[in-house]
Amino acid sequence: MNYSMWINKKLEDFCTSNPRGSLRLFARSIGVSATSLSQVLNGKRPLSLKMAKRIARTCATDSIDAQSFLKSAMGDLSKDLTNIENGNETQLEHDTFRMISDWYCYGILSLAKIKGCRWDPKWIAERLGIRRDQAHQAFVRLEKIGLIRKSGRGFLQIKANLKISSEVSSLAIRQFHSQMLMKAQKSLTSDSNDIREFGSAVITLRKSDLEKAKQAIREFRETFSSQLDSDQGDQVYSLNINLIPLSK
């Protein structure tokens, strides 16, 4: 994980939650000069320990997030946090996932399969319904991590079948699922039935069968993706499956 990517992600989050957000206001909220922060992000000056601690104290979501950033900033990482390849799958490390946990990062990865895709932020923003600055910053992060690369006017997805353990809970994972649930809620009221599908089933389940149920869902997702995920697709879709307790 590159510390400048971490700071850029926090800057993006700041601007998303503050309509009038800017680098200058972000720097002011941290207590550093906008010029110094800009030079750090552009690689024109090193990040001092004092500034790193101030940024971590102000921007980190929790102690683990802060420690991860500080280790990266001070060059104390013991291993590459980008990914671990296992056969046809790419297992994302949690620090990497934190940098690309916004839903539209995965929308961009899937857009790479669409014929005529372009790495132009305007095109990406229009296809996904996001802001141009969000499209640009997400693309830069994905490119730096090594998940995509430009090819002419388009771009290619370098790593496929990205995975992160569903058994590990973290703020970034919870936020990702929250974003997808919000997208589903919006689709329920704004999209017509012919382009989306909703369904549910309420069952009585033995606690001893819970793991079997979760495994069945994982296997269905794998089968669904292997049969329908196409290199000649023309739309990006999300499949969300939730198994939740209704009784206590």
PEUR-V960378 format. One record per residue. N is the residue number from 1. RES is the residue in three letters. SS is DSSP state (a for helix, b for strand, c for the rest). OMEGA is omega in degrees with one decimal (* if undefined). NEAR is the number of other ideal C-beta (glycine too) atoms within 10 Angstrom. Layout:
N_RES_SS_OMEGA_NEAR, N_RES_SS_OMEGA_NEAR
This chain:
1_MET_c_178.0_22, 2_ASN_c_-174.9_16, 3_TYR_a_178.9_22, 4_SER_a_175.9_16, 5_MET_a_179.1_20, 6_TRP_a_-179.4_24, 7_ILE_a_179.0_22, 8_ASN_a_178.0_18, 9_LYS_a_178.5_19, 10_LYS_a_176.8_20, 11_LEU_a_178.7_22, 12_GLU_a_178.4_20, 13_ASP_a_179.9_16, 14_PHE_a_-179.3_17, 15_CYS_a_177.9_19, 16_THR_a_-178.7_14, 17_SER_a_178.3_8, 18_ASN_c_-176.4_12, 19_PRO_c_-179.8_6, 20_ARG_c_-177.6_6, 21_GLY_c_179.4_16, 22_SER_c_176.9_13, 23_LEU_a_-179.0_16, 24_ARG_a_179.8_13, 25_LEU_a_177.8_15, 26_PHE_a_179.1_22, 27_ALA_a_179.7_18, 28_ARG_a_-179.5_13, 29_SER_a_179.1_13, 30_ILE_a_-177.5_21, 31_GLY_c_177.2_11, 32_VAL_c_179.9_18, 33_SER_c_179.7_13, 34_ALA_a_179.9_15, 35_THR_a_-179.7_13, 36_SER_a_-179.2_15, 37_LEU_a_178.9_22, 38_SER_a_179.7_14, 39_GLN_a_176.7_14, 40_VAL_a_-177.5_21, 41_LEU_a_179.5_17, 42_ASN_c_177.7_9, 43_GLY_c_-178.1_8, 44_LYS_c_175.7_10, 45_ARG_c_-179.9_14, 46_PRO_c_176.9_11, 47_LEU_c_-179.4_19, 48_SER_c_178.4_13, 49_LEU_a_179.8_11, 50_LYS_a_179.4_9, 51_MET_a_180.0_20, 52_ALA_a_179.7_20, 53_LYS_a_179.6_14, 54_ARG_a_178.2_14, 55_ILE_a_-180.0_25, 56_ALA_a_-178.3_21, 57_ARG_a_-176.6_11, 58_THR_a_-167.9_14, 59_CYS_a_-175.9_20, 60_ALA_c_179.9_17, 61_THR_c_178.5_14, 62_ASP_c_-176.5_10, 63_SER_a_179.4_9, 64_ILE_a_177.6_14, 65_ASP_a_179.8_19, 66_ALA_a_-179.0_18, 67_GLN_a_179.0_13, 68_SER_a_179.2_22, 69_PHE_a_-177.2_23, 70_LEU_a_177.5_18, 71_LYS_a_178.7_16, 72_SER_a_-178.4_20, 73_ALA_a_-178.2_25, 74_MET_c_176.5_12, 75_GLY_c_-175.5_7, 76_ASP_c_179.0_9, 77_LEU_c_-177.7_15, 78_SER_c_179.7_6, 79_LYS_c_177.2_7, 80_ASP_c_-175.5_11, 81_LEU_c_-174.3_21, 82_THR_c_-179.6_19, 83_ASN_b_175.3_20, 84_ILE_b_-177.9_14, 85_GLU_b_180.0_11, 86_ASN_b_-177.1_10, 87_GLY_c_179.8_6, 88_ASN_c_-178.9_7, 89_GLU_b_173.7_14, 90_THR_b_-178.4_20, 91_GLN_b_179.9_14, 92_LEU_b_171.1_23, 93_GLU_c_-174.9_17, 94_HIS_a_178.3_17, 95_ASP_a_177.3_19, 96_THR_a_-179.6_24, 97_PHE_a_-179.8_21, 98_ARG_a_-179.0_25, 99_MET_a_-177.1_24, 100_ILE_c_-175.2_22, 101_SER_c_176.8_22, 102_ASP_c_-174.6_22, 103_TRP_a_-174.3_19, 104_TYR_a_173.3_23, 105_CYS_a_-179.8_22, 106_TYR_a_171.9_19, 107_GLY_a_178.3_20, 108_ILE_a_178.3_28, 109_LEU_a_-179.4_21, 110_SER_a_176.7_17, 111_LEU_a_-179.7_25, 112_ALA_c_-178.4_20, 113_LYS_c_-176.9_17, 114_ILE_c_-180.0_17, 115_LYS_c_179.0_9, 116_GLY_c_179.4_8, 117_CYS_c_-179.5_20, 118_ARG_c_179.3_16, 119_TRP_c_175.1_22, 120_ASP_c_-179.6_16, 121_PRO_a_179.5_19, 122_LYS_a_-179.6_11, 123_TRP_a_179.5_17, 124_ILE_a_-179.1_23, 125_ALA_a_-179.8_17, 126_GLU_a_-179.2_12, 127_ARG_a_-175.8_18, 128_LEU_a_179.7_18, 129_GLY_c_179.5_10, 130_ILE_c_179.1_19, 131_ARG_c_179.9_15, 132_ARG_a_-178.9_14, 133_ASP_a_175.4_14, 134_GLN_a_179.2_20, 135_ALA_a_-178.6_24, 136_HIS_a_-176.4_17, 137_GLN_a_178.0_20, 138_ALA_a_179.7_26, 139_PHE_a_179.6_21, 140_VAL_a_179.5_13, 141_ARG_a_179.7_23, 142_LEU_a_-179.9_23, 143_GLU_a_-179.3_15, 144_LYS_a_179.5_16, 145_ILE_a_179.2_21, 146_GLY_c_179.6_14, 147_LEU_c_177.4_25, 148_ILE_b_172.8_22, 149_ARG_b_179.9_13, 150_LYS_b_177.6_12, 151_SER_b_-174.2_11, 152_GLY_c_176.5_8, 153_ARG_c_-178.6_11, 154_GLY_b_178.1_16, 155_PHE_b_-176.7_22, 156_LEU_b_172.8_14, 157_GLN_b_-175.9_18, 158_ILE_c_-179.5_15, 159_LYS_c_-179.3_17, 160_ALA_c_176.9_13, 161_ASN_c_180.0_15, 162_LEU_b_-177.5_18, 163_LYS_b_167.9_13, 164_ILE_c_-173.1_19, 165_SER_c_178.3_12, 166_SER_c_-177.8_11, 167_GLU_c_-179.1_6, 168_VAL_c_-179.2_9, 169_SER_c_175.5_9, 170_SER_c_179.8_18, 171_LEU_a_-178.4_13, 172_ALA_a_179.6_18, 173_ILE_a_179.4_17, 174_ARG_a_178.6_11, 175_GLN_a_178.4_16, 176_PHE_a_-179.2_20, 177_HIS_a_177.0_14, 178_SER_a_178.2_11, 179_GLN_a_-179.2_14, 180_MET_a_176.9_16, 181_LEU_a_177.2_12, 182_MET_a_176.4_11, 183_LYS_a_178.8_16, 184_ALA_a_178.6_15, 185_GLN_a_178.4_10, 186_LYS_a_179.2_11, 187_SER_a_-178.7_16, 188_LEU_a_-176.8_10, 189_THR_a_-174.0_6, 190_SER_a_-179.1_8, 191_ASP_c_179.2_12, 192_SER_c_-176.1_7, 193_ASN_a_-175.5_7, 194_ASP_a_179.4_6, 195_ILE_a_176.3_9, 196_ARG_c_-178.0_12, 197_GLU_c_174.5_9, 198_PHE_c_176.6_9, 199_GLY_c_178.3_4, 200_SER_c_177.2_5, 201_ALA_c_176.4_5, 202_VAL_c_-174.9_5, 203_ILE_c_171.5_7, 204_THR_c_-170.3_5, 205_LEU_c_172.3_12, 206_ARG_c_179.4_8, 207_LYS_a_-178.8_7, 208_SER_a_-179.7_7, 209_ASP_a_-175.7_10, 210_LEU_a_-179.5_12, 211_GLU_a_177.8_9, 212_LYS_a_179.0_10, 213_ALA_a_179.8_13, 214_LYS_a_179.0_13, 215_GLN_a_178.8_10, 216_ALA_a_178.2_12, 217_ILE_a_179.2_13, 218_ARG_a_-179.1_12, 219_GLU_a_177.9_10, 220_PHE_a_179.0_12, 221_ARG_a_-180.0_13, 222_GLU_a_-179.7_11, 223_THR_a_179.6_10, 224_PHE_a_-177.8_12, 225_SER_a_-176.9_11, 226_SER_a_-177.8_9, 227_GLN_a_-169.7_8, 228_LEU_a_178.2_10, 229_ASP_c_-169.7_14, 230_SER_c_173.8_9, 231_ASP_c_176.5_9, 232_GLN_c_179.3_7, 233_GLY_c_178.6_14, 234_ASP_c_177.2_9, 235_GLN_c_175.7_9, 236_VAL_c_-179.4_16, 237_TYR_c_174.6_13, 238_SER_c_174.2_12, 239_LEU_c_179.9_12, 240_ASN_c_178.8_10, 241_ILE_c_-178.6_9, 242_ASN_c_173.5_10, 243_LEU_c_-173.0_12, 244_ILE_c_177.2_4, 245_PRO_c_176.0_8, 246_LEU_c_179.0_6, 247_SER_c_180.0_5, 248_LYS_c_*_3
